[in-house]
Amino acid sequence: MFVFCYIGLSAFNYAAPFSTALSSIFFLVLSFARAVVVGLVWLCTRVCSQVAISRNQAITIWFAGLVRGAVSFALVLQLKGMF
């Protein structure tokens, strides 16, 4: 949870112009695209594979993409001070 709060607070820390509407649109579009891809993988495993992914596992995979992006953002901010 800390990483998500840090991303939100760091958005106001930079001098670059920031658009809340554009950021919200990007978040919604990327979340939808990730859901479509995970849904297609879920459907393919249901139809073509003997081992199917459950719906709860598909939701976990979708959420893991969100967390992965937040953690990578935090790591990049940590690297900035090293160079």
Backbone torsions as a table, in degrees:
resi	resn	phi	psi	omega
1	MET	NA	-33.1	-179.6
2	PHE	-60.7	-39.1	-177.1
3	VAL	-63.5	-41.0	179.6
4	PHE	-66.5	-39.6	176.3
5	CYS	-64.1	-39.5	-180.0
6	TYR	-64.4	-40.0	177.7
7	ILE	-62.9	-44.4	-179.7
8	GLY	-63.9	-41.0	-179.6
9	LEU	-75.1	-32.5	-179.1
10	SER	-73.4	-17.7	178.2
11	ALA	-62.9	-28.6	-179.6
12	PHE	-93.1	1.8	-176.3
13	ASN	-89.8	-13.6	-175.6
14	TYR	-101.3	151.3	-177.7
15	ALA	-80.2	-11.7	-178.9
16	ALA	-66.0	149.6	178.8
17	PRO	-63.7	139.6	-176.1
18	PHE	-124.8	130.0	178.6
19	SER	-115.8	115.3	178.7
20	THR	-64.7	-39.2	-179.5
21	ALA	-64.5	-45.1	-180.0
22	LEU	-64.8	-41.3	178.2
23	SER	-64.1	-39.7	178.4
24	SER	-65.9	-41.6	178.1
25	ILE	-63.7	-44.7	177.5
26	PHE	-58.9	-44.8	-179.7
27	PHE	-60.9	-45.9	-179.1
28	LEU	-65.9	-43.4	-179.5
29	VAL	-65.0	-44.6	-179.7
30	LEU	-67.7	-36.9	176.8
31	SER	-65.1	-41.2	177.7
32	PHE	-65.2	-44.0	179.9
33	ALA	-63.0	-41.3	178.5
34	ARG	-64.6	-39.1	178.5
35	ALA	-65.0	-38.4	178.6
36	VAL	-64.9	-45.8	-179.2
37	VAL	-64.4	-45.4	178.2
38	VAL	-64.0	-38.2	177.0
39	GLY	-62.8	-40.1	177.9
40	LEU	-66.9	-41.2	176.7
41	VAL	-63.8	-42.3	177.9
42	TRP	-60.1	-44.7	179.5
43	LEU	-65.4	-41.9	179.3
44	CYS	-63.5	-39.5	178.7
45	THR	-70.3	-30.8	176.6
46	ARG	-67.4	-39.3	-173.8
47	VAL	-88.4	-44.2	-167.6
48	CYS	-102.5	-8.9	-172.8
49	SER	-120.9	153.6	176.2
50	GLN	-79.1	-26.2	178.3
51	VAL	-104.5	109.8	-176.1
52	ALA	-96.0	148.5	174.3
53	ILE	-85.6	131.0	178.8
54	SER	-76.0	167.6	179.9
55	ARG	-65.3	-38.3	178.0
56	ASN	-65.5	-37.7	176.8
57	GLN	-66.0	-38.4	178.2
58	ALA	-64.4	-40.0	177.7
59	ILE	-66.2	-38.1	177.1
60	THR	-64.2	-40.9	177.8
61	ILE	-63.5	-41.5	178.8
62	TRP	-62.5	-45.1	-179.1
63	PHE	-68.2	-33.1	179.9
64	ALA	-62.4	-32.8	176.2
65	GLY	-64.8	-37.5	177.4
66	LEU	-66.1	-44.2	180.0
67	VAL	-67.5	-39.9	179.9
68	ARG	-59.8	-41.1	178.3
69	GLY	-65.4	-40.1	179.7
70	ALA	-67.2	-40.8	-179.9
71	VAL	-68.1	-40.1	178.5
72	SER	-64.7	-36.3	176.6
73	PHE	-62.8	-43.9	179.3
74	ALA	-64.9	-38.1	178.8
75	LEU	-67.4	-37.5	177.8
76	VAL	-64.4	-39.0	177.4
77	LEU	-64.9	-33.5	177.3
78	GLN	-69.8	-36.3	-179.7
79	LEU	-70.6	-27.8	-177.0
80	LYS	-56.5	-37.5	-178.7
81	GLY	-77.0	-13.5	-176.7
82	MET	-84.6	-18.1	-175.1
83	PHE	-110.7	NA	NA
